[in-house]
Structure formats: structure tokens, C-alpha cells
Amino acid sequence: MIEIHNINKTYNNGQAALDGVTLKLETGELAFLTGHSGAGKSTLLKLISLIERPSKGHVVVDKTNLTTLASRRIPWHRRKIGMVFQNNLLLNDRNVAANVALPLEIAGYRRDEINKRVRTALNKVQLLKHDKKFPETLSSGEQQRVGIARAIVGKPRVLLADEPTGNLDPDLSRDIMALFNQFCQAGVTVLIASHDISLINEMQHRIIQLEQGQLISDSGTSAFNG
């Protein structure tokens, strides 16, 4: 589903964010991407979602080579990708349902289809009863679940999460990770960037460690203790 082939990424200021990274994720696989701040985790997620392009190497998602994908095709590619952020970027002037509906509205879906998908997504994150509430009235865990609902409402093939539990306490973090686990069991490929080693070890999924832009460990299902 996701293939990274000898990727290098150097920014215009000369900063080398990734250096020779190669890895592959299968359909329905959940993996954690870990490493210290500045290790290259966020950059790798940006290459998969085509927020950035690599300086060298190839990224292939769902058999599409992103390196040669025309700029006009980027919106088409991103419809396959759901993204969850540490700061959920919800719009406070829209209620929960409207926040979740936003990607479908941008993509031009019919209103009846939007309503159906929004209800399904909110039900999956157990927030259907809160659809008329506004984000500021929700707890931090509920807000993050709204962000996840928005990420999955388009039925993506790939779900990327950048420190999705960074602002949550341990119990809420486990609840969020359990949701990601459900999605991979349904066939979604999930890649989560996180520095929460204790929680990652609890999950017992594949762990990919970056350090200064290089892949230094790919541990499968074994725990990482570094």
C-alpha cells in the first residue's frame, strides 16, 4: 500500500530531513513512527500526503508513484488519505457535524451522501449524539475524536496521524489508539507518528524508528525500549 524507496528530503535552507529511508507498509497494517523531535517523522508523513515532495527517491501509495504525479492530481490523491493532527484544527464556528462534513463539501459530494457519511463517521467514534455541539464545548478527547471522524469520513485507504495523543492523558490516549486499531482491522493502512514509547509498546504493532532523518530500527511487532 505504501512504499518508500531510498527517500531523501533536503529543504531550501540546506536542512536534511530524511536520508536514504526505505520501507513498506501493507494494506491494513498499523505501524508507529517514532524518534526524537526533528528525526523526520512529520516530513515522512508530508511526503506520503504530498504536502511535500522528496528531493530524491520515490514514494508509491496504492500503486501510484507520487514522485511523478502531476500537481493537478494531488487533490485526487489526498482523497485516499485521512490525516489526524495533535492540534485537531477544528473550526469553532462550525458544529461537530459541519466540521466532519468539510472534506466532503470541498470534494463536491451531494448533501444526502454527506449527511449519511457524517453520521457513520461520528458513530464510529461514538460522538453521534454530539453532532450539534460546537468544538469548544467538548473535552480534549472528544475534540480529537471529531478530528478522527473528519479524517475517515471520506473512507480513506490510508490514515496518517501526527502525535495524535500528544495533548491527552494516558486513558484518553489508549481510547484513541484503540480507534486506530479498529480502522486497521477494517483494512485501512495506518501510520502514526508518536514519541509516547510506553503507549506504543502496549499496542504491540510494528515500530519504525528514525534518527536524524535515517531509519535506524524497524522492529516488526517487538517492543522498542530506546
N, C-alpha and C positions, 0 to 999 in steps of 0.2 A: 504493500500500500504506500509506504514512504521509503524512498531510497535516497541516501545521501552519499555522493561519490566524491571523495577527496576534495571537500569544500574548503576554500579559503575565502575569508572576508576581511578586507582592509578598507577602513574608512578614509575619507579625503584628507583627514589630519594625520594620516600615517599609522593610526592605531590598528593593530592586527587583532581582530575579534575572534576569528576562527582560523585554524591552521591544520589543514590536512585531515579533516574529520570525515570518516566513512562509517555509515551504519544503515541498518534496515529494520523497519517495523512492519509486521504482518497485519493483515486485516483482522480487526477485533482484538489486537494486542494493546495492553496498557503498560506504559513504561514511564519511569521517573527520570528526569534530567536534573542532575544535582551538581554542585560545585560552588565555590565561594563567589561573592559578588564580583562581577567583571570576568567570570570564567567563560562567558559566551553563550549562556543558556537562552537569554532573551533574543540574541541575534539569530540563533538557530531557529527559534520559533518564527521570527520575522521572515526568514528565508523560505520556510515551508508555506507561509501565508502570503508570500510575495509582497510584503511590506518593504522588504529589501531584496536585492539580487546579489548573488555571490560574485566575488572578484575572479575566482577560478573554481572549476568543478561543476557538478551537475546535481540538481535536486529533481527527483521524479516523484510525483504524487498521483496515485490512481492511474498509473501508466502514462501520465502526461509529463513531458520534460519541461520543467518550468524555466530552465535556462534559455530556451529558445521561444517561449510563449510570447506572443505579441501583446503589447500593452493593452490593446482593446479587449483582449481575452481575460484580463486579470479579474474583472467582476464575475465572470463565469466561473473561474477557478475558485474564488472566495466563497461561492455558494456551497462548495463542498466542505468548507472549513467553518467550524464553530470555535470562537475564541472567548476565553474567560480570563479576566484580569484580577489582580489583587485589589485594586480600586475599581469597583464594578462599573463605574462610568454611567450610572443610571441618570435619567433626566427627571429632575424633581418636579417639573411642571406637567409630567405625564403620569397617569396612574400605572399600576403594575401591568395590566393587560396591554396598555398602549406602549409601554417600554418593550415588552416582549414582541409586540407586533411590528416594531420598527423595521427590522431587516426584511420582513415580507413586504411591507409597504414600499420600501426602496426597490425591491425586486419586481414590483408590479403585480403581485398576486391579487386575485379577486377578494372582495370583502368577506364573502361567505367562507372561502378557504382560509383566510387569515384567522377568522374567529374560531374555526374548527381547530387549526393548528395551535393557536394560543392556548385554548382550553386543554388540549392534550399535553402541551409542554408544561403548563402550570400544574396539571395533575401529577405529572411525573416527579415534580419537585415538591409536591404536597403544599401548594400555595393557591389552589383553585379558589378557595374561599376568600382570598385576599386580593382578588383581581381588580377591585375598585379602589383599593387603598393606594396612597402615594408613598414613594420610597422612604421619605423621611420619617414616616410613622412606623416603619418596620425595624426589627432588630438587625444587627450586622449580619447574622447568619441568614436571616430571611432575605436581606438585600443580595447577598451572594447567590442565593438560590434563584432569585429573579434573574441575575446575570447569567446563570447556567441555563435557565429556561430560554432566555433570549438567544443563547449560543446554539441550542439544539432545536429551536423552533423550525429551522429550515431543513431539518433531517440531514445533518452533515455526515459525510463519510469519515471525517477526521475531526477530533476535538482537541484543541490546544489550550493549555491553561498555564498562566504565568503567575506563580506564587499565589494560587487561589485561596490559600488558608492563612496567608501572612497576617491578617488582621483579626483572626478568630482564635477563641480559646480551644484547648485540646478536644473537648467533647464536640463542639461545633465542627472542628476540623475533621474529626472522624466521620461525622454525618455527611460532610461534603465529599470526602473521599469515597464513601460508600455509594454515593450517586454516580461518581465516575466509574466505579467498578460495575455498576448496573449497565452503564452505557457500553462498556467494552464487551460485556456478556451478550449484548444485543447486536454486536458486530461492528461497533464504531471503534476506530483506531484512536487511542487516547495517549497523548504525550503531555506530561505535567512537569513543569519546572518548579522545583522546590528545594529549600535548604533545611526543611524540617526532617532531619535524619531519623529521629525516633519514630515519627509517624510513618515515614517511608518504609522503615524496617518492619513495622506492624503489618503493612499491606502485603509484603512478600510478592512483589512483582519485580520485573526487570529494572535494574538501576544502571543508568548511564552517567558516568562522572566526567565532567570537563574540568580542566585546569589550565588557565592562561590560554584558552582557545583550542586546546588539544584534548582529544579523547584519551583518557588515561585508564579507564576501567569500564567494562561492560559486563556486569555480574550476573546476567540472567535473573533468576529468582532468589539468589543468595543475598544475604544482608550485607550492607556496606557499613563499616564501622569507623571510617576515617573522618 
